[in-house]
């Protein structure tokens, strides 16, 4: 899908870092966790390199449930793309419990837009204002599952690929 989505952008080179390994080392149906991908990627970095994980706020809201969520925050910085209806307090409250500020600290930020940087012990989050885009991975998966057209979200080639393979159903 990434190759289809970026085929007109000659500066983008899709990576096979997360492609399934057909070798004997890969256990059948083993989940592909983000923490493992981040650690594999960092093996090729210099010690001075920084790694950023770009994620939409709708997905970040569930970050505390991710596999080794606290370790992710030690391995990389996050860039969180805003979505309508989310506040700075929502960002802080989505963190894993061990990294989350107390509720009385976040309460004043319930009406503050999720923009700027949120730097806490063990956490660096760079917040991008609401992108005003109709697409999010969550919306795309929901539309595909419901059999709805994906043209408003995706490049036609990507939408056709998802439909042809029956993905997200």
N, C-alpha and C positions, 0 to 999 in steps of 0.2 A: 504494500500500500504506500509505503514511504517513497519507493522508487517511482511509482505512478504520480504521486502528489508533487514530487520535486523534479520531474523530468524536464521541465522548461527552465529550471534554475541551474545553470551549468556550474555554479559555485558550490552547490550542495552535493555531497557525496554520501549516499546512504551507507550505513554501517551494518554489518552482519553480527555485531556483538551479541545481540539477543536472539539470533537465529537458532533454531533447534539444532543440536548436535546429533547427527545420526550414528555417531560412534558408540562403542560399547560402554563408554564412560558415563553416558547420560542414562539416568533411570527413566523408565517409561512413565510418562505423565507427571514428572517432577515439576513442581511450580517454578517459575522464573521470578525470583524476588528482586526488587529494585536494589536492595542493599548489595546483593551479589553482583549485579551489573555495575554498580558504582565502584565497588572494590576492584573488579576486573579492569575497568576503565582507568582507575587511578594507578594501576601497575605500570602504565605507559607514561605517566606524568613525571615531571621534575618536582622536586620537593617544594619549589616556589609556586607551582601552578595551583590555580583555584578551580574548583568544580562547582557549577551551579545546576540545580535541578529545577527546571521550569514546570510549573503545575498550575492548573486552574483552581480557583478557590473552592469550587464545588467538590473537586477531588481532595483538596487539602483538608477539607472539613472532616474527612475520614482518616487522616494520616495517623492518628493514634492507634488505629486498628491494624496498621500495616505491620508486616513481619520485621522485627527488629527496628521499630520506628525510632527509638532513642538513638540507636547507632547511626541511622541515616543523618541525623543532625550533627553528629561528630565528623562524618565523612564529607559533607558538602554543605554549601549554602543553598537556600531556597529562593527562587523568584516565584512569587505567587501572583497570578493574574486575577485581578478582581472580577467579581460577578455582581450583578445588581442584588441589593438586599443584604450584603455582608458588611459587617463593621470591623473595626480594629479589634474589638473585644472578641468577635467570632474567631479571628485568626489566632489570638492568644489562647482562647479556650479550646481550640482544636488540637493543641499540642499534647503530646503524651503527658500523662499526669506528673511524672517526675520532672518535667521541664516547664510545666504550666504555672503561670503566676496565680496567686490566690484570687478568688472571685472578687473580693473587696477591692483589689487593685485594678481589675479589668472593668468593673462596673461603670466607672465614669466614661468609658470608651465605647459604650453600646451604640451611640449615635454618631461616632466619629468614623469617617470613611476609612477604608483599609488602604492607605497610601503611605509612602515613605519607607523607612526601615524599622524593623522591630528587632532589636538586639537585646537578648537576654542571656544569662549564663548558659552556655552550651548551645545557643540558638542564634542563627543569623538569617533573617528573612527580609527580602527586598520585595516590597509590595508595589505592583503596577496597578494604576487606576483601572477601573472598569473599562474593558475593551469594547463594550457595546457591540459584541459579535454574537450572532445568533447561535454559533456553534460551540459546543463543548463536547468532550468525549462522552459524557453522560447522556446528553441530548441525542447524540448520534447513535449510541447503542440503543437507547429507548426507541427512537424512530425506526431503526432497522429491525428491532425485535417486533415492533408493531406492524411491520410491512409498509411503513410510510415512505414516500419519496425522500431521498437524501440530497437532491440537487441543490437545495438552499444552503446546505452545510458544506458540501464537498465538491471537489473537482469531479466532473462527470465520469472520468476513468476510474476514480477511486470508488464512487458510488456504485458503478457497474460491477466492479470487482467484489465488493461487499455483497451485492445482490446475488451475483453468480455463485459465490461460495457459500451463501446462506449464513454469513457471519452474524454473530450477536443474536441468534435466535435460540 
